[in-house]
Amino acid sequence: MTDIAVVGAGVAGLGVAYALRETDAEVTVFERREEVGGRAATHRRDDCVYDVGANYCKDDDERVADLLSGDLADGLVDTAGPVWTFDADGEISAGRGDDDRKWSYRDGLATLGERLRDASDATVRTGVEVTALTREGDDEWRVEFEVADPDSPMAGDERADAVVLTPPAPTTAYLLDRADWGAGDDALREDLVEAAADVPYRTLLSVALHYPDRADLPYYALVNTDKSHDLGWVSREECKPGHVPDGESLLVVQPSPEWSRHRYDDADDEIAVQAADAAAELLDDPDRYEFDWADVVRWRDALPDRGADAQILDRGAEADLFFAGDWVAGEGRIHAALRSGLETGERIAERY
Ligand SMILES: Cc1cc2nc3c(=O)[nH]c(=O)nc-3n(C[C@H](O)[C@H](O)[C@H](O)COP(=O)(O)OP(=O)(O)OC[C@H]3O[C@@H](n4cnc5c(N)ncnc54)[C@H](O)[C@@H]3O)c2cc1C
C-alpha cells in the first residue's frame, strides 16, 4: 500500500485525489480551512448563495469539460448573460467575444470541491494545517500538522511515501524552505523553493453587496480591459440559477489588484462602502450606493501571473515530491488547476 499525502483541498488537490481513486494508493488530503474547494469558494447569507473567489469555471479544457458533464454534473448551472467590458473612464461596451458557458453550481462553486471529494475515495481532513515536512531515510516523508480546533488544538504527524503540495506558490515555497531534507539533496530543495518563490501573484478583494431590489441589465458581468480602473470586475450573482431570490440583487465587486493591495487592511465596512460607491458610479445607478449587507473576502495570493519552471518542479519526483495547482499549470483558472491535479495524480499512479 502506498500512502500519498496531499496538502490542500482546492480543486487541484482534490483532482489528485480523484485521479488516484481507483488505485491502491491510500490518499489523505490535509486542508487548513473547514471547507473544501480553496479559491473556488462560496458563502451563504439569508437566502443567497454567492461565489466569493472564482466566479465561474469555463469548459476551455476538454478533459475538465467531460468531467463537468459526467461525474461532476449534478447541480451544475450555466450563468445567464454575457460579460461586457469597461475602460479606464468607465465607458461600457457590449461584448468581448466571450459568451461561452460559465459554470457554477446551484449551491455555488464550492460544490465542485465537494463533488470531487465525494467521487474520490480519499480521506479528506479539514481544519488541519500542514506545518512541516521531514524527509526520513530515502523514501519516506513525515507530514506534521496542527488541528485548528479552538477548544482542543492538537498537533500530530503522519508518514507518507509521497507528498503533493498544492497551496499557492508562496505557501508552497515557505513549506519547502522549512522542510527538513535529512540526508537528501539540499540543492534540489533550494531549486524547488526558488521555482515556487519566483511566481508573482496578484492580491484581490472580493466584495459581495446585497440589495433588496433588482435592476434589469443586459449583461451578467463587466470586466475592465485596460486595467486602469479602480474596479476590475462587477458581476450579478442573480444571473446564476438558484443563487439570489427573485427581485433581489447581489453584486460581486472585485477591485483592481492595486486598489485591493492598498486597502487590504482597511475595515470591512470601509471597503464595502468604497466598493459600492465605485460600482454605483460605473453602473450609473444611484440605487447601488445603498446596500443592505456586505461580505468582504481577502485573497492575498489570488492569481498567479505566470507558472513556475515545470522542469524544476518535475525533479521533485526524485525526492517523492509532487506539485499541482494553477501556478503549476501557469494559468489562474479553475479548469487549469483541476487539470493540473488530474495529471499529477496520474503521474503518481504510474510511479508507485
Ligand atoms: C477573486 C478571485 C477570482 C477568480 N476568478 C476566477 C474565475 O472567474 N474563473 C476561474 O476559472 N478562476 C478564477 N479564479 C482562480 C481560481 O479560483 C484558481 O485558479 C483555482 O481555484 C486554484 O485552485 P488550486 O487548487 O490550485 O488552489 P487553491 O484553491 O488555493 O487550493 C489550495 C488549498 O490549499 C490549502 N492550504 C494552503 N496551505 C495549507 C497548509 N499548510 N495545510 C493545509 N492546507 C493548506 C488552502 O486553504 C486551499 O484550500 C479566481 C480566483 C480569485 C481569488
The ligand as a MOL file (V3000), in Angstrom:
LIG
                    3D

  0  0  0     0  0            999 V3000
M  V30 BEGIN CTAB
M  V30 COUNTS 53 58 0 0 0
M  V30 BEGIN ATOM
M  V30 1 C -11.0990 36.6500 -6.5200 0
M  V30 2 C -10.7950 35.5090 -7.4820 0
M  V30 3 C -11.4880 35.4270 -8.6860 0
M  V30 4 C -11.2300 34.3710 -9.5720 0
M  V30 5 N -11.9980 34.2360 -10.6930 0
M  V30 6 C -11.8870 33.1090 -11.4340 0
M  V30 7 C -12.8410 32.8220 -12.4470 0
M  V30 8 O -13.8270 33.5490 -12.6530 0
M  V30 9 N -12.6690 31.6720 -13.1840 0
M  V30 10 C -11.6450 30.8030 -12.9410 0
M  V30 11 O -11.5490 29.7680 -13.6150 0
M  V30 12 N -10.7560 31.0310 -11.9520 0
M  V30 13 C -10.8510 32.1630 -11.1800 0
M  V30 14 N -10.0030 32.3660 -10.1360 0
M  V30 15 C -8.8690 31.4440 -9.9550 0
M  V30 16 C -9.2660 30.0910 -9.3560 0
M  V30 17 O -10.0170 30.2920 -8.1930 0
M  V30 18 C -7.9670 29.3390 -9.0150 0
M  V30 19 O -7.1330 29.2840 -10.1580 0
M  V30 20 C -8.2230 27.8940 -8.5500 0
M  V30 21 O -9.3130 27.8250 -7.6660 0
M  V30 22 C -6.9400 27.3960 -7.8980 0
M  V30 23 O -7.1320 26.1030 -7.3490 0
M  V30 24 P -5.9220 25.3960 -6.5830 0
M  V30 25 O -6.4070 24.1070 -6.0990 0
M  V30 26 O -4.7090 25.4420 -7.4680 0
M  V30 27 O -5.5520 26.3610 -5.3600 0
M  V30 28 P -6.4410 26.7230 -4.0850 0
M  V30 29 O -7.8540 26.7730 -4.4470 0
M  V30 30 O -5.8110 27.9400 -3.4810 0
M  V30 31 O -6.2260 25.4730 -3.0960 0
M  V30 32 C -5.1350 25.3620 -2.2210 0
M  V30 33 C -5.6570 24.8800 -0.8840 0
M  V30 34 O -4.5590 24.6430 -0.0110 0
M  V30 35 C -4.9600 24.9880 1.2950 0
M  V30 36 N -3.7290 25.1870 2.0990 0
M  V30 37 C -2.8070 26.1620 1.9790 0
M  V30 38 N -1.8080 25.9650 2.8580 0
M  V30 39 C -2.1080 24.8240 3.5510 0
M  V30 40 C -1.4490 24.1070 4.5940 0
M  V30 41 N -0.2610 24.5000 5.1060 0
M  V30 42 N -2.0460 22.9920 5.0770 0
M  V30 43 C -3.2460 22.5580 4.5680 0
M  V30 44 N -3.9060 23.2150 3.5890 0
M  V30 45 C -3.3310 24.3300 3.0740 0
M  V30 46 C -5.7670 26.2640 1.0820 0
M  V30 47 O -6.5970 26.5560 2.1990 0
M  V30 48 C -6.5440 25.9130 -0.1830 0
M  V30 49 O -7.7990 25.3330 0.1160 0
M  V30 50 C -10.2410 33.4050 -9.2390 0
M  V30 51 C -9.5410 33.4990 -8.0280 0
M  V30 52 C -9.8420 34.5440 -7.1430 0
M  V30 53 C -9.1120 34.5780 -5.8140 0
M  V30 END ATOM
M  V30 BEGIN BOND
M  V30 1 1 1 2
M  V30 2 1 2 3
M  V30 3 2 2 52
M  V30 4 2 3 4
M  V30 5 1 4 5
M  V30 6 1 4 50
M  V30 7 2 5 6
M  V30 8 1 6 7
M  V30 9 1 6 13
M  V30 10 2 7 8
M  V30 11 1 7 9
M  V30 12 1 9 10
M  V30 13 2 10 11
M  V30 14 1 10 12
M  V30 15 2 12 13
M  V30 16 1 13 14
M  V30 17 1 14 15
M  V30 18 1 14 50
M  V30 19 1 15 16
M  V30 20 1 16 17
M  V30 21 1 16 18
M  V30 22 1 18 19
M  V30 23 1 18 20
M  V30 24 1 20 21
M  V30 25 1 20 22
M  V30 26 1 22 23
M  V30 27 1 23 24
M  V30 28 2 24 25
M  V30 29 1 24 26
M  V30 30 1 24 27
M  V30 31 1 27 28
M  V30 32 2 28 29
M  V30 33 1 28 30
M  V30 34 1 28 31
M  V30 35 1 31 32
M  V30 36 1 32 33
M  V30 37 1 33 34
M  V30 38 1 33 48
M  V30 39 1 34 35
M  V30 40 1 35 36
M  V30 41 1 35 46
M  V30 42 1 36 37
M  V30 43 1 36 45
M  V30 44 2 37 38
M  V30 45 1 38 39
M  V30 46 1 39 40
M  V30 47 2 39 45
M  V30 48 1 40 41
M  V30 49 2 40 42
M  V30 50 1 42 43
M  V30 51 2 43 44
M  V30 52 1 44 45
M  V30 53 1 46 47
M  V30 54 1 46 48
M  V30 55 1 48 49
M  V30 56 2 50 51
M  V30 57 1 51 52
M  V30 58 1 52 53
M  V30 END BOND
M  V30 END CTAB
M  END
